Structures are given as C-alpha cells and as structure tokens.
Amino acid sequence: MAENQQMVAETRAQFGKGAARKLRVAGKVPAVVYGHGDAPMHVSLPAHEMMLVARRANALLELNLEEGKKLVLVKDVQRDPVRQIIEHVDMVVVRKGEKVTVDIGVHLEGEPFTGTMIQYENMSVTVEAEATNIPEWVIVDVEGMTEGTQIHAGELALPEGSTLVSDSDALIFSIYVPRDVEEEPQDSTEEGAAGDSAGASGDGDSSEESSGESSSEE
C-alpha cells in the first residue's frame, strides 16, 4: 500500500526555464499542487527526497506548507530524457476516505509449465481505491500454468478495497509454447534422385519414338 510520507514544500513565485534551473542548482525541483477546485499552488520540493519518493508509483505525501498541511498524490513526474533527473512534478490534493482512480502494476510470481513462456499484453490495470489505501500492485501466481492459459483483467484478484476500472475483457497475459516456424529444406539427394528418375523415364520415351520413326522409314 502507498505510504504516507511527510515533505516540506516551499511556495514559489518565479516560473520558466531559468527559475527552474536555479531551483535544481539549489537542490530543489518545481511542482504544482491542484485539486478540489482550489487554485493551483506552485511549490518547490527537496530534489533528493522527491527522487526517492518517485521510485514507487502512486506515492502519497503529506506536504508541510506555510498555510498548513495538505495530503497529495503524486500523479506525474517529468524527467530529463537523458540524465533522468526530475524536472517537474504534478500532485493532486486528496482527502482521507476519498476514492481516486490510479494505475497499478501486475506482478507475476512463480513459473509456468516447463517449456512454456509468458506473452505480456498489459502489465498494469486501472482501479479505483481509497486515496490512503492504494495498492502497489496486483499479484498473479503463474506457477504451473499450461499452454493456452489466458488471464484477463476481470479475472485478477484485486486487493481488498479496490475496484476494477479497466475493461474486464482486456488481456493481461497468455501462456504459449515457442515453436520453430521455419520449414526444413528438402533433402538435395532426394531431389537429385527424383530428377534422375524423371530424366531416365524421358530418355526411354525418346528411344521408343526414335525406334518407331526408324522402322517407319525402313
């Protein structure tokens, strides 16, 4: 389940790339907090702490702001595509007991039947859960599953308190046996023998025709 972690957030009034660059140099990252009809709040967060929090999905934080505390859910983390440092964070205000819609991962345990493999289709599902009780993932035991087995979203055993939002018919994964689809080349010896046989048969017909023509001329 998502853990409730506290973090100090400072209100910021400067925006743009230059301001964001200065924040990162100071060891902070820009973020915006929105939700419940309130005006968006622009804040800065400690970069190192945020990096640790962002390692897990649907992180729940209690922000310590100048005007008080706010419970927020991390909705989006934007990273530099090359250096992978956090550039910006979006957070939504939530309340205890409130339901939120989130994506959670599908975690597989065990090994399918010998000789089979798993074909992944969707490794996450969308669920509705209490903001303070969001599951990290849904677990599926694949031990001994045989070829042809298919697991759909509606068959997942969701953690208590969670309701499936994804299409129940959505395929999560299937079990299959890998096969060599390449045809084996025909034996060249057999091809040669067949060719020789056909050639021999043709030669015989030619001889008979030649013999007939000679007799006719005589």
Backbone torsions as a table, in degrees:
resi	resn	phi	psi	omega
1	MET	NA	154.8	180.0
2	ALA	-67.0	136.7	-178.8
3	GLU	-94.3	145.2	179.1
4	ASN	-91.4	109.3	-177.0
5	GLN	-118.2	141.3	-178.9
6	GLN	-91.5	147.0	179.5
7	MET	-152.3	138.4	178.5
8	VAL	-82.3	131.0	178.1
9	ALA	-123.0	136.3	179.9
10	GLU	-110.7	134.3	178.2
11	THR	-68.1	138.8	179.6
12	ARG	-124.3	147.8	-178.0
13	ALA	-118.5	-7.2	-180.0
14	GLN	-104.6	139.6	-176.4
15	PHE	-130.2	176.5	179.0
16	GLY	98.6	171.9	-177.1
17	LYS	-63.4	-39.7	-178.8
18	GLY	-63.5	-44.1	179.4
19	ALA	-65.6	-40.0	179.3
20	ALA	-65.1	-37.0	179.0
21	ARG	-64.6	-41.9	178.8
22	LYS	-63.6	-38.8	178.4
23	LEU	-62.7	-44.6	-178.9
24	ARG	-64.5	-36.7	176.9
25	VAL	-63.3	-32.6	-179.9
26	ALA	-85.0	5.0	178.5
27	GLY	80.9	28.4	-179.6
28	LYS	-131.0	164.6	177.0
29	VAL	-129.7	144.3	178.2
30	PRO	-76.7	149.1	179.2
31	ALA	-150.6	159.5	175.7
32	VAL	-128.0	137.7	-179.5
33	VAL	-116.7	127.0	-177.6
34	TYR	-142.3	171.5	176.5
35	GLY	127.8	158.8	178.2
36	HIS	59.1	30.1	175.3
37	GLY	77.7	-0.4	179.6
38	ASP	-80.0	155.1	176.4
39	ALA	-65.6	140.6	179.4
40	PRO	-56.5	139.8	177.5
41	MET	-108.7	129.9	178.8
42	HIS	-99.8	121.1	-175.4
43	VAL	-133.9	170.3	172.9
44	SER	-121.6	145.5	-176.9
45	LEU	-126.1	152.6	176.5
46	PRO	-63.8	123.1	-172.7
47	ALA	-60.8	-45.7	-175.7
48	HIS	-65.0	-45.1	179.8
49	GLU	-63.7	-40.2	-179.9
50	MET	-66.4	-36.1	178.9
51	MET	-63.0	-39.5	178.8
52	LEU	-68.2	-41.3	-179.7
53	VAL	-65.2	-40.0	-175.4
54	ALA	-69.3	-5.7	178.6
55	ARG	-69.6	-21.4	178.3
56	ARG	-115.6	149.0	-177.8
57	ALA	-76.8	151.6	175.1
58	ASN	54.6	44.5	-179.6
59	ALA	-67.6	138.5	179.0
60	LEU	-107.8	128.9	-177.3
61	LEU	-127.7	148.9	170.5
62	GLU	-109.2	105.1	-177.2
63	LEU	-83.0	131.9	175.1
64	ASN	-95.5	103.1	-179.0
65	LEU	-106.3	167.6	179.8
66	GLU	-60.1	-37.3	-177.7
67	GLU	-89.1	2.6	179.0
68	GLY	135.3	-166.5	-178.3
69	LYS	-102.2	146.2	176.3
70	LYS	-135.1	135.0	176.1
71	LEU	-89.7	123.4	-175.5
72	VAL	-130.7	154.7	176.3
73	LEU	-113.2	128.2	178.7
74	VAL	-72.4	115.7	-176.2
75	LYS	-99.3	-35.0	-176.9
76	ASP	-151.5	135.7	177.7
77	VAL	-123.4	115.4	179.7
78	GLN	-95.2	130.0	-177.0
79	ARG	-121.7	155.1	172.5
80	ASP	-68.0	127.0	-175.1
81	PRO	-63.4	-22.2	-178.4
82	VAL	-98.4	-54.8	-176.3
83	ARG	-85.8	-14.6	177.9
84	GLN	63.7	17.9	174.8
85	ILE	-79.5	152.4	-178.6
86	ILE	-75.2	126.9	-179.9
87	GLU	-101.3	-31.9	-177.4
88	HIS	-162.8	150.7	-179.1
89	VAL	-132.3	134.4	173.9
90	ASP	-106.7	133.0	-179.9
91	MET	-132.3	144.8	178.6
92	VAL	-117.1	136.1	179.9
93	VAL	-72.1	133.7	177.8
94	VAL	-129.7	166.6	178.4
95	ARG	-129.0	152.3	179.3
96	LYS	-60.5	134.1	-178.8
97	GLY	88.3	-12.5	-179.3
98	GLU	-76.7	143.4	177.3
99	LYS	-89.8	138.6	176.8
100	VAL	-131.0	155.1	178.1
101	THR	-104.8	123.0	-175.7
102	VAL	-140.0	163.6	173.2
103	ASP	-99.1	133.5	175.5
104	ILE	-124.8	149.8	-177.7
105	GLY	-78.8	157.1	174.2
106	VAL	-102.7	119.7	-176.4
107	HIS	-107.9	122.3	-178.1
108	LEU	-97.0	137.3	177.3
109	GLU	-124.8	147.6	178.5
110	GLY	89.8	-176.6	-179.3
111	GLU	-127.1	135.5	177.0
112	PRO	-71.1	176.5	-177.2
113	PHE	-54.0	145.3	-178.1
114	THR	-52.8	132.4	178.1
115	GLY	90.9	-6.8	179.9
116	THR	-100.8	164.4	177.8
117	MET	-134.2	164.8	-178.9
118	ILE	-103.8	127.5	175.0
119	GLN	-101.6	109.5	-177.9
120	TYR	-81.3	138.6	176.6
121	GLU	-119.7	-55.7	177.4
122	ASN	-135.0	117.0	-178.0
123	MET	-104.4	23.5	171.8
124	SER	-153.0	154.0	177.3
125	VAL	-133.9	154.8	178.0
126	THR	-95.4	129.4	-179.1
127	VAL	-133.0	164.1	172.2
128	GLU	-111.0	130.5	-177.7
129	ALA	-150.1	164.9	176.6
130	GLU	-66.8	140.0	-176.5
131	ALA	-57.3	-32.2	-178.5
132	THR	-95.0	8.1	-178.2
133	ASN	-142.5	48.0	-178.1
134	ILE	-83.3	123.9	178.7
135	PRO	-71.1	148.5	178.3
136	GLU	-74.0	-36.5	-179.1
137	TRP	-164.6	172.4	172.7
138	VAL	-112.2	133.8	-174.3
139	ILE	-100.0	135.9	176.9
140	VAL	-124.7	127.0	177.7
141	ASP	-90.1	113.2	-178.0
142	VAL	-99.6	8.1	-175.7
143	GLU	-55.9	121.7	175.3
144	GLY	75.7	4.7	179.9
145	MET	-61.9	138.0	-175.2
146	THR	-101.0	170.0	-179.5
147	GLU	-56.2	138.6	178.4
148	GLY	93.9	-11.2	178.3
149	THR	-67.5	132.6	176.8
150	GLN	-128.2	135.8	177.5
151	ILE	-116.5	124.1	179.3
152	HIS	-106.0	164.2	-176.2
153	ALA	-56.0	-39.0	-178.0
154	GLY	-67.9	-13.5	-179.4
155	GLU	-94.2	-5.4	-178.3
156	LEU	-72.2	139.6	176.2
157	ALA	-88.8	92.3	-176.0
158	LEU	-70.7	149.2	176.2
159	PRO	-58.5	151.5	-178.7
160	GLU	-56.5	134.2	179.0
161	GLY	93.4	-3.9	-179.8
162	SER	-106.1	144.1	178.7
163	THR	-123.4	134.3	-178.2
164	LEU	-70.0	132.5	175.4
165	VAL	-108.7	-32.4	178.1
166	SER	-59.7	160.3	175.4
167	ASP	-60.4	126.4	-177.2
168	SER	-64.9	-20.7	-179.9
169	ASP	-88.5	-3.6	-178.9
170	ALA	-62.9	127.4	-179.3
171	LEU	-75.8	128.3	178.7
172	ILE	-90.9	-52.7	176.1
173	PHE	-161.1	165.8	176.7
174	SER	-139.1	160.4	-180.0
175	ILE	-108.1	131.8	-179.7
176	TYR	-142.8	164.2	176.3
177	VAL	-107.6	120.2	179.1
178	PRO	-64.5	136.7	-179.8
179	ARG	-128.4	150.2	177.1
180	ASP	-85.0	111.2	-175.9
181	VAL	-88.4	-5.0	-179.3
182	GLU	-78.2	132.0	178.5
183	GLU	-78.4	142.7	178.8
184	GLU	-73.4	136.0	-179.9
185	PRO	-64.4	145.3	179.8
186	GLN	-68.6	144.3	-177.8
187	ASP	-62.7	123.2	-178.1
188	SER	-64.1	-29.2	179.8
189	THR	-65.8	-40.9	179.4
190	GLU	-66.9	-40.0	178.9
191	GLU	-62.0	-41.9	-179.6
192	GLY	-64.8	-42.1	-179.4
193	ALA	-63.7	-41.2	179.6
194	ALA	-63.9	-39.4	179.8
195	GLY	-66.1	-41.8	-179.7
196	ASP	-64.0	-39.4	-179.3
197	SER	-64.1	-43.8	179.2
198	ALA	-64.1	-39.7	-179.5
199	GLY	-65.1	-40.9	-179.3
200	ALA	-64.1	-40.8	179.7
201	SER	-63.5	-40.3	-179.6
202	GLY	-66.4	-39.9	-179.3
203	ASP	-62.7	-37.5	-179.1
204	GLY	-64.5	-42.3	179.4
205	ASP	-62.8	-39.1	-178.9
206	SER	-64.3	-39.4	-178.2
207	SER	-64.0	-42.2	-179.1
208	GLU	-64.3	-41.4	180.0
209	GLU	-64.0	-41.3	-179.5
210	SER	-63.9	-40.1	-178.5
211	SER	-64.8	-39.8	179.6
212	GLY	-65.0	-40.1	-179.4
213	GLU	-64.9	-39.5	-179.8
214	SER	-64.4	-43.0	-178.4
215	SER	-63.3	-39.0	-178.3
216	SER	-64.5	-41.7	-179.4
217	GLU	-66.7	-34.0	-178.9
218	GLU	-71.0	NA	NA
